Amino acid sequence: MLEEGMVLLFNKPLDWTSFDVVNKVGWIMKSQYKKRIKVGHAGTLDPRATGLLILCTGKATKRIIEFQDMEKVYTGEFVIGKTTPSFDTETEPDAEFSTEGVTEQVIFDAAQTFIGITMQYPPAYSAVKIKGERAYDIARRGEVPAIQAKEVHVRKFEINKIDNTTYSFKISCAKGTYIRSLVNDLGKK
């Protein structure tokens, strides 16, 4: 089994990076088998995200592309009327807006406008590389990273539960979609 490699499924903990999980598994495997074994993940999850992280080891790392090309499903919550620089809970709210006149129907209708292929800007606090440097390193220095828009494909954007200004959602999409950006764009709309 070691020679053929393995596909390992992890529930990535909050505040761990995908690379943290890869490093931990690599270290455990090296400790147990007394040799370095190739370990890779099939798609990065944000440090503030929890959920399924697929790791492949040994020869199974050749299957990473197969897993990356599968449809992704995300669930989460967002609050209307506030923004943060990171588009998530990593940073404190930096602005508040009136939600007067924003009805449930307005939110439902706005979510549907993101279905299909659209252009999206990844968050400033993302792992996107700009001239060899991660955007989040640039943003954490207080600078604005020059991020380019990219094409994303959203298949479903459902609003499931509403509690005052907090909305629960479920999104089905292709690889490369930044859920934080999608929710931020929904808030702007």
N, C-alpha and C positions, 0 to 999 in steps of 0.2 A: 504494500500500500504506500509506503514511503517513497518508493521509486516512481510510482505512477502519479503521486501527488494527491491532494485532497481538496475538496470544496468545503469551506467552513462558513457557517452562518452565525453572525454575531448580532446581538442587540446592542448597538453602539451606545455607550454611556454618555450622558450629558457632560459637556466640556472636554471630552476626549476628541482629538482629531482622528480622522481615518488612519493617518500615518502612525499615531500613537498605538492603535490596535495592531497594525502591521508589525511595528517594532516589538510589541509585547509578544505576539505570536512567534516572530522570528527568534526572539531571545529564548522563549520556552523550548522551541524546537531544537535550537542549537544546544541548549543545556541538556535536553533529553537524548538527542541522537549524536551529540559530540561532533557535529559538522553543520556548516551553514547550509540552509535550505531556502531556496527562492520563495518569497511570499509577496503577493500583490493583492490589491483590492480592485473591485469592479465598479468604481464610482465613488467619488468623494462626498461625504456628508459634512455639513457645516458643524463646527464644534458645538453650537447651541442646539443641534438637532439630535434626536435619538431615533433609533430604528434599525432596520435591517442593513447590515454591511456584509457584503459577500467577499470573502477572502479565498484565494486560490494558492496552493503550494506546489512546489516542484513542477512536474510536467503539466499539471492542471492549470498553471498560469496561462497556458495557450488558450484557455477557454474564457479568459477575462473579457475579450471583445464580445463573445456570444452573450454574456450576462449584461454587458453595458448596453447592448442593442435592444434589450427587452424593455417593454413598457414599464414605467415607474408609477407608483401610486403613493401620494403623500396626503397626510391628514394633519390638521393643526388648527390654531386659532389666531385671529387677528382682532385688533381693536381699531375702530374708526375714530377719527378726530385727533390722533396723535401720530407723530413721526419720530423716528430715531435715526441717527446717522448710519447705523449698521443695518437698518431695516429689521432688527430683531431685538432681543433683550440684552445683547452684549453691551449696548450703550444706553444711556438715559434718554428719555424723550427730550427733543430739542425744539419742538413746536406743537402747538395745539390749535385746532380749527373747530369752528362751529359745525355741528352735525344737524343743525336745524334744516328741515326739508329733505334730509336723507332718509328715505323710507326703505323698508325691506325690499320692495319691488325695485327700487333704484339700484340697490346692491345686487340683487339677482340678475337684473338686466345688464348691468355693467360687467359682471362676471362672464356672461355669455359672449361679450365682445372679444374676449381673449381666446376663444376656441379657434383652433386652426393654426396656421403658420403665421407667426408674427416676429417682429424684431424686438429684442430685449437687451437692455444694458445690465450686465452683472453688477451686483452691489460693490461699492467702494471697498467694503470689508469682505472681500472674497479672495480665493486663492488664485485668481487669474494672474498670469505673469505679464508684466509690462517691462520690456527691456531687461528680462532676467530677474526681476524683483516681484514679489507677491504684492498684489494691490493692497491687502490688509496691512502690510508693513508700511506702505506709503501713507495710507489713511491714518494709521495709529500715530504717525509723526505729525499729523495735522495738515498734511498736504492732500491735494485732490488728484487721485490717479487718473490718467488719461485712458479710460476704458472704452473700447469700441463695442458697438451694438452687435449682436449676433442673432441668427435665426433660431427660433425655438418652435416646437410643435406641442400644443396643448390639446388633448383629446376631450377632456371633461373638466369642468370647474363647477363643482356643486357647493352650494351653501346649505349646511345641514341643520344648524342649531343657532338660535339667536338669543343672547342674554344681554339686554340693554345695548351697549355698544360693542360687545364681544361676539364675534361670529366664528362658528366652527366650519371648516371646509374640508373637501376631499378633491384632490386634483390628480388626474391621470395625464401623463406627459411622456415625451421622449427624453433621452439623455441630454444633459446640458442645460436644462431649464432651471433657473434659479427661482425657487418658490418665494423667497423673500422679495425679490424684484417684482414678481407677478402680483403679490399682495400689495406692495407699495404702489405699483401702477394702477391697481384697482382702486386704491384709496384716492389717488389723484383724479381718476376718472369720475 
